[in-house]
Amino acid sequence: MSFGRFTSQLLRSLPAQAFSVSLAGMALWASCPSPVVAAGAPLEAVVTQVVRRVDWQRALTTRWQPAGLDLVLLTGDSLRTGQDAKAELLYGDGSVTRVGALTRLTIAGDQKRELRLEAGRIWLQIRKSGAGMRIVWPGAVATVTGTELVVEFDPTRRATEVTVFEGAVDVAGDVGQLV
């Protein structure tokens, strides 16, 4: 008996509840970040959550495509979220970025991890023992290490709000040191 025919007969013989439980288990397993990918280079980010419309664009290309779980974003790649959408990024050192609705950002930085926030809202939890991060948006830069914060940038009003929940953030603007 071939493997395909055996699998088909096995699936027909299982009760529907068993099949749905196994699919739920597979979905749960698939939603967990891959430890091999998550332990990658500190400048890379792995998409660990996607809710509604989230698109990404590879560096030096013009085509946007739907983002999926375990997608590895490299330096120069961009991510954007639609209305009521959100995403989560995991870095090799365990730091996390949660991306809110209507947000657009780019993974940047040659030597140090950097996010370029073009619009929207991000929540970050940067590990003290990790690589740290710079968040750049038009007119200012925030340098963070071992910090939990939210950065929101409205490009229409050119307004930025930085909220620090834990740790310290160094924010510098076009006019000098802000915080």
N, C-alpha and C positions, 0 to 999 in steps of 0.2 A: 504494500500500500504506500502511495506517495505521501510526502509530508503535507502537501496542500490538501489532499483528500482527507487525511487523518485530522488535520486542524479543522476542516469544514465539518466533519462528523462530530468532533469533540464540541465545537461551538453549538451545533444543533442539539446535542444531548444535554447541555448545561441549562439550568433554569435561567430565565431572563434576569432574575435578581442577581445571580452570580456574575453574569456578564456585565451588568451595569456597575456592580461593585468593583469588578476588575478594571473597567474603564475609568471609574472614579479614581482608583488607586494609581492608574497610569497617568491620569491628568495631574494628580497631586505630585507624583514623582517628576513629571515633566516641568512643573512650575518651580521646582527647587533649582537654584543655580548650580551649575556643574562645578564641583570643587576644583577640578583641573583648570577650567577656564577662569574661575574667579581668582585663582592664585597666580594670574598672569602678571605681566609687567605693570608697574604702578601708573603708567600713563594710559593704560587701557581701561575700559569700562564694559561691564557685562550687563545687558538688559535682563533684569530679574522679574519685572512686572510690567504688563501692558494692559491698560484699561481703555477701551474704545479706540479712537483713531490716533495712532502714534506712527509717524513716518520717520525714516532716516535717509541720509544721503552720504555716500562714500566720498571721501576727500577727492577733489579735482574732477568731480562729475556733476551733472546737472539733474540727474534722475532721482526723484524721491520714490521710495518704496515702503510698504508696510513693515514696521518693526515687529520682531517676534522674540520670544523668550530665548535666552542664551546667545543672542546676537552680541558679538564683540565689536565695540566701537573703538576705533583707533584714532590717533592724533589726526586732526583735520576733518573727521566725520561730524555730521550734524544730526540733530534730533529735533523734531517738532511735534507738538501735541495739538489735537483739535479741541473743539468745544466739549466740556465735561470729560476730557481725557486726562490720563496721568500715566507716568512711567516711573520705574525705579532702576537706578544704576548701581552696581556693586563694583568696587575696585579691589585690586589684589591685596591691599592691606586691611580690608574689611570696612573701609569707609563707604558711606552710602549717600547718594543724591536722589531725592524724590522730585520729580518734575511735574508741576501743576499744569492745568489746562491752559491752552493758548500760549504756550511757551516755546521758544526757539533758542537752542544753544549749540555750541560747537566745542568738541573736545580739542584742546590746544596745548601748547607748551612743548618745547623741545627737551628741556632738561628737568623742568618741574611741572607737575600736573596743574592744568589750568582749564577752566571753563569760561567760554565767552558767551555771556548771556545777552542775547539780542532783544528779547522781550519775554515777559512772563514772570513766573514765580518758581523758585527752587528752595527746597529744604535740604540742608546738608548736615551730616554727622561725620566729622573728620576725626579719625583716630589719632590720639596723641603720639603713639608709637609709629604712626604711618608717615607717608610722604608729604603730608600737608597739601594745600591747594591754594591757587590764586583764582579768584572770580573776577572777571573783567567785564565791564559794561561801558557803554559810551560815557566818558567823563570821569570814571573812577575805577579803582582796583581794590579788592579786599584780599588780604593775605591771612589765611587761617591755618591753625594747627591745633588739634585736640579741642575742637569746638563744635557746638551744635547751633545752627543759625538758619534763618530764612532771608533770602535776598529776593526782592521784587523790583522789577524795572518796567516802567511804562514808557515806551518810546514816543508815544504821542505827546505826552506832557514832559518828557525827559526827566521824570521823577523816579527816584530810587528810595526804597525803604529797606534797611538792614535791621533785623531783629536778632539779637544774640541771646540764646537760652542758657548756654554754659560756655565757659572759656572766654577768650579774648580775641578780638578781630582788629586788625590794623587796616583802616580804610583811608586811602589817599585819592584825592581828586585832582582835576585840572588846576585847582587853585592851591594845592598843597595838602597837608595832613588834615583829615576831617575828623577822625576819632583816634 
